[in-house]
């Protein structure tokens, strides 16, 4: 249930990232086709160099397509932003050069108002997008202001037009980018909170499972102790080997239960503990140091290969066995010493497909089985 909720929230966060990015692309492309293309075609005869304006429109389109494809694939602007940003600003210069000086602030000079949307797309979701987008918009504004100074278009009406277009465009473009960034940040916060709550819920569930399992084993030990005390009260001989073995087995089980220190259940430890309890029910005296602690994450198939041979030895124990588990960040070892006839001893180590190495040794009626897995080294 919790995992399903997390998946739903993560999907919502991914949609926010994806569709806000594509929203910037839709705005830029629709504006470019609906307005830029229209005013270019309608004012074609009035342009000083119409072919330059047409080429600029095509370059703008190519940059927009490249940025849109990047946003579609990764929800982030293209990697080669510098070259594309320079090309986008060159579009602004080209359209200015294509217009007559008296049309510098007219509708035919469309680039300086719309090229900012290319900057939004190119800098989208980059680590320093605020600085990069602000620099791009400032460069665009500076290019237009330089053109006005060069042509002497500095009357009050022209300056007012310039400020209206520049301030309005920057407000829309920066505002859209900042607003979408806030939406994405809130969605990511929701994902982090959901993961944190899921981790807390998993910890509580695991703690409850550990507690319930310990209570179950305490009950089993208590029942065994009651049965033994009842036998002694009924006159059983404390010197009887069978009674002494039962007392020893009960003490070992209680000591192991008290010294357990795991906070989170591990599948390897749980599987070993299950086989230890099965051996003890067969009256096998099992010695096992605390099996808790933090074991590293094991790749698929490693846990089964680590346990296979040691568990066979433990299951085959006739009267006694010792189980040990050693773990480091890059190594896990499971060893069993038991008075068992199986498994059969091989001459040398056995390497499993998962990388687990199993070694056997038999001496004086006992078999020693040791399974070791080491994390493969990665070249620096």
ABEGO torsion letter per residue (X at the ends): XAAAAAAAAAAAAAAAAAAAAAAAAAAAAAAAAAAAAAAAAAAAAABABAAAAAAAAAAAAAAAAAAAAAAAAAGBBBABAAAAAAAAAAAAAAAAAABBAAAAABAABAAAAAAAAAAAAAABGBAAAAAAAAAAAAAAAAAAAAAAAAAGBABAAAAAAAAAAAAAAAAAAAAAAAAAAAAAAAAAAAAAAAAAAAAAAAAAAAAAAAAAAAAAAAAAAAAAAAAAAAAAAAGBBAABAAAAAAAAAAAAAAAAAAABABABBBAAAAAAAAAAAAAAAAGBBBBBBBABEBBBBBBBGAAAAAAAAAAAAAAABAABBBBBBBBBAABBBBBBBBBBAOBBBBABBBBBAAGBBBBBBBBGGBBBBBBBBBBBBBBX
